[in-house]
Amino acid sequence: MQPLGENIADKGSNWYHFNVKQFDSADGQRHYKVWAAIPNQSPPPAGYPVLYMLDGNAVMDRLSEAFLKQLSAKNPPVIVAVGYQTRLPFDLAARAWDYTPPESTPEPVKASATRFGRKGGGSAEFRRLLESVIAPAMEKGVHINPAERGLWGHSFGGLFVIDTYLSSPFFTHYYSASPSLERDNFAVLKRLVNLTPAQFCHKQLEYMEGTGSKASAADKNAPVNTALVLNKAEQAINTLRTRGVNASARLYPGLTHGQVFNTSFHSALLQMAEQPASAPTTTCTNSTALAG
């Protein structure tokens, strides 16, 4: 947690230009800094694809000019990195509140332990801010294709992605990287397998996970049973696929929880850059079960 230096928006790019705005939570307790990276090339007729990325400070710190050039060789997406007004890569207290849904159990000890003692449960409030305030401001004057609007998040951010997939029609592509599934006894997976397929035809969900070890949320030194997490997640994804929902899983052999951050956000951006330049007709279709 060392202070960050200049990022690609500060240095400038030959391939993208940047808009930066600041926002506050409705209760005035959390303060956001949001970057929009907009391709220099003209948008396709249907508009740019766009990917909203949580933990935006860390994302911007890790975006490179070489990678933006790689995106620009395809159908480059607009990148909206949603961070906080801090020089640190993560605002731990703010993200714990913003990215986690309320506990489905009333046990207060469990709720405290699984968030390192930080207050959580504010995902609905943050989602309203993201969709109703941040997105309209960042997309204003930019030709966006609403049929190609994605959301990526890692860890608690990955949990927010699944919660948003279940709760909102705003996004169409959902990239959940190493979500904290061990939290709350996999309650979010139970919600997934009980969804009504017809309501999710316009959405795509990708679960992204490394097979390396991970420390538990309750005890940094206690390993999570990675095999159990993967097994439960794979079962949920396969259940969705058998019901005709566009869901898939991408595994990164040997990568740990933290290492998945960079790999998954690069993968998500590259996938958004592969989206067609014209607006597709979206239907419920089976997708690949597991990709290496």
Stockholm file with secondary structure:
# STOCKHOLM 1.0

chainA/1-292         MQPLGENIADKGSNWYHFNVKQFDSADGQRHYKVWAAIPNQSPPPAGYPVLYMLDGNAVMDRLSEAFLKQLSAKNPPVIVAVGYQTRLPFDLAARAWDYTPPESTPEPVKASATRFGRKGGGSAEFRRLLESVIAPAMEKGVHINPAERGLWGHSFGGLFVIDTYLSSPFFTHYYSASPSLERDNFAVLKRLVNLTPAQFCHKQLEYMEGTGSKASAADKNAPVNTALVLNKAEQAINTLRTRGVNASARLYPGLTHGQVFNTSFHSALLQMAEQPASAPTTTCTNSTALAG
#=GR chainA/1-292 SS CCCCCCCHHHHCCSSEEEEEEEEECTTSSCEEEEEEEEESSCCCTTCEEEEEESSHHHHHHHCCHHHHHHHHTSCCCEEEEEEESSSSSCCHHHHHHHHCCCCSSCCHHHHHHTTTTCCCCCHHHHHHHIIIIIHHHHHTTSCEEEEEEEEEEETHHHHHHHHHHHHCSSCSEEEEESCCTTGGGGHHHHHHHTSCGGGGTTCEEEEEEECSCCBCSSCTTSBCCHHHHHHHHHHHHHHHHHTTCCEEEEEETTCCTTTHHHHHHHHHHHHHHTSCSSCCCCCCCCCCSEEC
#=GC SS_cons         CCCCCCCHHHHCCSSEEEEEEEEECTTSSCEEEEEEEEESSCCCTTCEEEEEESSHHHHHHHCCHHHHHHHHTSCCCEEEEEEESSSSSCCHHHHHHHHCCCCSSCCHHHHHHTTTTCCCCCHHHHHHHIIIIIHHHHHTTSCEEEEEEEEEEETHHHHHHHHHHHHCSSCSEEEEESCCTTGGGGHHHHHHHTSCGGGGTTCEEEEEEECSCCBCSSCTTSBCCHHHHHHHHHHHHHHHHHTTCCEEEEEETTCCTTTHHHHHHHHHHHHHHTSCSSCCCCCCCCCCSEEC
//
